[in-house]
Amino acid sequence: MSTIQLNGKSHEIETPISLLELLRQNKVEQPEMVSIQVNGEFVSRENFESTLIQPNDEVDFLFFMGGGSSC
């Protein structure tokens, strides 16, 4: 088991793991609506499967939110 930072919290996971598998393990229901940063760098969606997370990496899931003004 290895420790990573996921959205600012420590998580114990088996590494290496792909971003796509990390999304699945965290039950992200709409991965197409998520941007991901690894160690402060955005990862292209087409690279989610090939990008491997290593021990001590910092990963942030950034979710798009709808909304707007009711004016």
C-alpha positions in Angstrom: 0.0 0.0 0.0 1.1 3.5 -0.8 -0.1 6.9 0.4 -1.3 9.6 -2.1 -3.0 12.9 -1.5 -6.5 12.9 -3.1 -8.4 16.2 -2.9 -6.2 17.2 0.0 -6.7 14.0 2.1 -4.3 11.1 2.6 -5.5 7.8 1.0 -3.9 4.4 1.1 -4.0 2.7 -2.3 -2.1 0.1 -4.3 0.3 1.8 -6.7 0.8 2.2 -9.6 -2.8 2.8 -10.5 -4.2 4.5 -13.6 -6.3 7.7 -13.2 -9.2 5.8 -14.8 -9.0 3.1 -12.2 -8.7 5.7 -9.4 -11.9 7.3 -10.7 -13.7 3.9 -10.6 -12.4 3.1 -7.1 -13.7 6.4 -5.9 -17.1 5.7 -7.6 -17.0 8.9 -9.7 -20.3 8.5 -11.6 -19.6 10.9 -14.4 -15.9 10.8 -15.2 -16.5 12.8 -18.4 -17.4 15.8 -16.1 -14.2 15.7 -14.2 -10.8 17.3 -14.8 -7.8 15.9 -13.0 -4.6 17.5 -11.8 -1.6 15.3 -10.8 1.0 17.2 -8.9 -0.4 20.5 -10.0 -0.5 19.6 -13.8 -3.8 18.9 -15.7 -4.0 15.6 -17.4 -5.8 15.3 -20.7 -8.9 13.1 -20.6 -7.5 10.8 -23.3 -4.5 10.1 -21.0 -6.6 9.0 -17.9 -6.0 5.3 -18.7 -2.3 5.6 -19.4 -1.4 8.0 -16.6 -0.2 6.0 -13.6 -0.3 7.4 -10.1 2.8 6.7 -7.9 3.4 6.9 -4.2 3.2 10.4 -2.7 1.5 11.9 -5.8 -1.1 14.7 -5.2 -4.3 14.1 -7.2 -7.2 16.5 -7.4 -10.6 15.7 -9.0 -12.1 19.0 -10.2 -15.9 18.6 -10.9 -17.8 20.9 -13.3 -20.8 22.4 -11.7 -23.8 23.8 -13.5 -25.6 26.9 -12.5 -26.0 30.5 -13.3 -27.9 33.6 -12.6 -31.6 33.7 -12.3 -31.8 37.3 -13.3 
